[in-house]
Amino acid sequence: MEAATGRRVHVARTLDEVERLGSLWDAVPWEREEAEREYLLTRLRYRPEGATPFAAVVTDGDEPAAAVAGRLETRPLETHVGYRNVYAPRLRLLQLVDGGIVAARPDALAPLRAALRGALDRGEADALLVPPLPVGSELAEMFASLGGPLERQRAIAPWTRRRLVLPATFEEFVASRSSNTRWRIRRDAKRLRAAYGEELSVEIVRDPGGLERFVRDAERVADATYQRALGAGFADTPEQRELARLGLERGWVRGYLLRHGERPIAYWLCSTYRGRLLIRSTGFDQAYAEHRVGLHLLMRVIEDACADPLLEVVDFGPGDAVYKQQFSSESFEERNQVVFAATLRGRRVNATRAAILGSARGARRALDTLRLTDRVRSGWRGRLRGTRLDG
């Protein structure tokens, strides 16, 4: 596609078309490694048959002005109430990947929007899934404009995303916290040293040589967590193993392990990309819960990040857990979006999901008012964790 101004839109729907984009794709300043060409193609190789790439790059001359990266795949679109999946129609989904939306020039959004709208109108996808974007941002508004009232998924609640702008040293980080938080950090470290002494060790995995040991030990910890019962968090699958290997080779992945002797008791898996360390998944051994081993290891993560001159920010990811409030320095509201095709089926699924999500959002507001949200969440997690242990 070409305009009189010299602007062009390059769309890739096959592996060969992705490869032909080549250096143009690689020139896009993606925000996450998941949008890197090699990462996306690696993930697609492990997805079910029928999963294909989808990318659109808008150029002015030879320079990318805006771009999106994602994949087309057929799978259930899950709808959750709390931690329970209550509705999951099987759809053809155009999933844009995290960090796979870039708009260096705002006036390039219009042709990008047209490429995405065309994919829905032509029936290539039943729905477009947009990863979290800041509420009220220009990008968020652009995606909202892709569908009318019957196509836009309503009742998706926003959430808080918290980040820590890294100080020069870990000591400065600790000093910047509240007096209560400083006390807890020091108390936890003393209690752990008193309980386990030299038997505690921390390993930081930065290269492929540590892959097998990290995968083995993280899997051992993760298997008993509530995240595993949800199908989330780290898992030793061929896809996750290969993506971890690639990430370690390219400097996109960093793993942290806390051990008591040879027993792994906590892990954090992070990505490092364009100056940001992103918390991806975590888990800890419940037998050590009273010593807050997960938070102790998180302090080592932050300490390592402060010492790395290439890192500027720790991104705690979506959600507003207490530890994120304690350790962050800035926050903003974000939400993901779903835009359905203007078909009878798309509108029916949208209406059903809206009713479920609206009810769930109302229940959450009631729990928040009664200050019962954390208690209910802890109860759910305990039951899920018990399910893993019983299994």
N, C-alpha and C positions, 0 to 999 in steps of 0.2 A: 504494500500500500504506500502511495507517495502523494505528497501534497505539493502545491506550487511553491511553497516556501523551502522545499528540500527536506522537509520532515518525513520520515518513513516509520512504519510500524512493522516490525519483524515478529511473526508468530511461529512458534515451534510446537508441534504436537506429536512428533515422533523422535526416536533416539537419533536418527540420522539428521533431522532438522536441528536438534540441539547441538550436535557436533558441528554442523555447518555454521551455526552462530559463533562457535569457538571464541575467538579473542574478543568479540563484541560482548558476549555474555560475561566473560572474565573481566571486562573493563567496568562493569556496573559496580558501584560501591555498596554492595549488599550489607545489611545490618546484622545478619547472622550467618554462620557457616552452613546452615541448612539450605541456603539458597545458592551456595557455590555449586558449580556445574558437576564437579566430581562427586560431591556429597549426594546431590539429588539423584544422579545416575546410579550410584551405589545403592541407595535406598530402593530405587525402582527395581533393581535386580532381585531383591528379596521380597517384593510385594507380590500378591496373587496375580495370576495371569489376567491380562486386561488392563492393568495399571499402566498409564502412559504419562509422559511429561506434558506440561502446558506452560508456556512462557510467552510473554510479549515484551519486546524491547522497543521503545520509541527513541529514534535518533534524530539529532540535528546535525547534518553532515555526517562525520564519522564518530561523533560523540554520543553516548547514551544520555538521554534527557529524563527518561522515566522507564520503569520496568516492573514486571511482576514475575514471580516464579512459583510454580506449583505442580500438582499432579492430578490427573483424572483417574478415579478409581471407584469401583462399585463395592459398597459396604454399608452396614447399618448406620443410620444417623441416630445416635443414642440421645435420649432425653432423660435427665436425672432429676429425681427428687431426693435431696440429700445425697447419699452415696448409692442409691438404688436406681437402676436403669428401668424405667417403666414403659418406654415406647421407643421402638427402634425400627422404623421402616427401612427397607433396603433400597438405596438410591444410587444413582450415578452422580458423584460429587466432584466438584472442582475445588480442591483444597489448596489454597495459597499457603506456603510454608512460612513459619515464623521468620521474620527478617527478610522476607521475600517481596517486599513492597518498597520501591524507591522512587522518589520524585524529586530529582535535582532541580527541575524547572517546573513550577506550578502550571504553566500554560501547556505542558505536555500531558496533563491529566486527562484532557478531553479525548485524545485518540486512544489512551490506555483504557478509559471507561468504555469506549466504543468496542474495543476488542473483547472485553469481558462480557459486555451486554450481548454481543454477537454470539458468544459461546452458549449463553442461556437461550437466546432466541432460536438458534439452529438446532437445539435439542442435544448438544454435546454433553450437557450436564443438567441434572434436575435441580441442583442448588449449588451456589457458590459459598464456600466457607472462608471467612476472612479472619486471620489471626488478630489478637488484641491490638487495638490502636487507641491512643489517648482520646478520651471523650471530648467532643467538640473540635477536634483537629480537622484541618482541611482534607486530609486523607480519609478520615472517618466519614465526613460529610459526603465526599465523592462516592464512597461505596454505598452509603445509605440512599443516594439518588439513583442507584441502579434499578431499584424496584419500587413499585407503587405500594399503597397501603396493604394490598392483599398478598404481596410478594415479600415484603420486608418482615423478618422475624422480630416480633415485638417481645417485650417482657424479659429480654436478656439483661440480667442485673449487672451493673458495673462493679468492679472491684478495685482495690487499692494495690498499686505496684510500688514497692519501696526499693530505694537504692542507697548505697553508701559511696559518696565521693571520697576517694582514698586520701588520707593524710600522708605525710612523708614517712612516718614511722608507726609501728604498732603502739608504741607508748603514747603517741599523740592521739591515736584512736581511743585508747582506754581513757585517757584524760578528758576526752570530749564527751564521754558518756555521763549519765546522771550518777550521783553518789551511790545510789542503791545498785545500779548496774555495775559500777566499778567494784563494789564490795562483792557482788555475786561472782564476777569473773575471777577475782583473786581467791575467794572462798572455794570455788569449784576446783581450781588448780591445786590448792593446798590439800583438799580432801582426797583428790585422786592420788597425789603423791604419797599421802599418808597411807592410803589403802593399798596401793600397788607398786609404789616406788619405781625401781628400775625395770620392772616387768612391763611397764607401759612403753610403747614406741609408736611413732608416727612415720608413715611412709608417704611420700609424694611421688606419684607416677606421672612422668612427663614424656616418656618415649615408648616406642613399641616393645622394648625389652621387658617392661613391667606389665604388659597387657595380661598375660595368662594368670599371673598371681593376683592382679587386681580383680579380674573377672571372677576368679574362683572365690576370693574372699568377700567381694561385694555381693555375690550371689548367695553366699552362705548367710550373710546378715539380712539381705533383702527378702529372703524366702519366708521369713516369719513376720514381716511387717504388714500393716493394714493396707499399704499401697499395693502390695502384691495381690491381695484379694480383690482390688479394684481393677487389676490389669494395668496398673501404673507403676512408676518407679523403674529401677534398673532390673533387667532380666537377662540372663545368659542365653540369648537367642542368636542364631546365625546373623540376623540383621544387626542387632545391637553390638555384637562382637566385631563385625566388619566395620561398622561406623566408628567404633571406639579405636580400632586399629588405624583407620584412615585419619581420624582426628589427632591421634598421637603422632602420626607421621608428619602431619601438616601443622602441628602446634595449636590445634583447635580444642584439644581436650586435656584436662588435668584431673587426676584422681587422687583422693586423700583417704588414707586408711589408718584407723587407730586399732592397735592390737594390745591384748593382754597376753604376754608371752607370744605364742603362735596363734592364739585365738583372735580372729577379727571381731571387733565389738562395735565399730561404727565406720561409716564411709560417707563421703560427699563426692559426687561426680559433677564436675563443672566444665563449662566451655570457656575458652579464652579467644576473643575475636575482636579486632579493632579497638583495643584498649579497654574492653569490658570483660570481667569475669562473671559469668552467669551461673547461678546455682541451678542445676538441672534435676538432680535427685539425691535423696539421702535416706539413711536408715541406721538404726542402732539396735543392739542386743538388749531386749527387755530385762534381762538378768542384771544389767548394769544401769538401769534407769535412774536409781536413786542418786547416782553420781553424775547425772547429766552429761554423759559421755559424748552425745551428739553435739551439744553446745560447746563442750571443751574442744572437740575437733574443729568446729566452726571457727573458733578463735585462732587455730593454727592456719586455717584457710585464709582468714583476713590478714593474719601476720605475714603469710607468704605473699599475698596480693600487695600489701604495703611495700614489701621489699622488691617488687618487680617493677622496674622503671617503665615497662611497656603497658602497664595496667593503670587505668585512671578511675574505674568505677567497679564496685561489686553490685550486681543486680540480683536481688533476692527472688525475682520472679513474681508471678501473680499470687494473690492471697495476702492476708494481713495478720499472720500469726504474731504472737506476742514478741517472739525473739526478733522478728523483722522490725517491729516498732522500736525495740530497744537499741538495735544496732544500725539503723539506717539514718541518713541525714536529709533525705528528700523523698517525696512521694507524689504520685498523681493518679487520677482515676482513668481506667481503661475498660474496654469491653470488646468482645469479638462480635462478629456479625454473620448472619446467614441471610442470603438473598435467594429466593426460589424462582424457578422459571415460571413464566406466566401461563401455566397449564392448569387444568382441573386438578391433576394429581398434586402438583406443587402447592397450589393454594389450599388443598385439603390437608396436606401434611403440615403446612404452616399454621392453619387454624387449630389443629389438634395440639401441636407443640405449644402454641401461644396459650391455650387454656391450661395446660399442665404447668408451664413455666410461670404463668401469672399466679396460679394457686400456690406454687412453691415459694414464689417471691413474697406473697402475702403472709404465708406461714413464717417465713424467715423474719419479716418485720415484727411479727408478734413475739417471736422468741427474743429478738433483739430488745424489744420494749421491756420484756420481763427479765432480761439479762440471763436467759437460759441457753443461749446459743452455744457457748463453749461447753456447757455440761452435756447437751444433746450430742454435740460433735464428738466429745470424748467417749460417750457411750457407744456411738456407732463405731468409732475406731477400735474400741476394746472388743466389741463383738466380732468385727472383721479380723482382728488379730487372733482372737480365739479360734475363729474358723480355720485360719492358716495352721495354727498349732495342732488343732484336732485332726486336720487332714494329714 
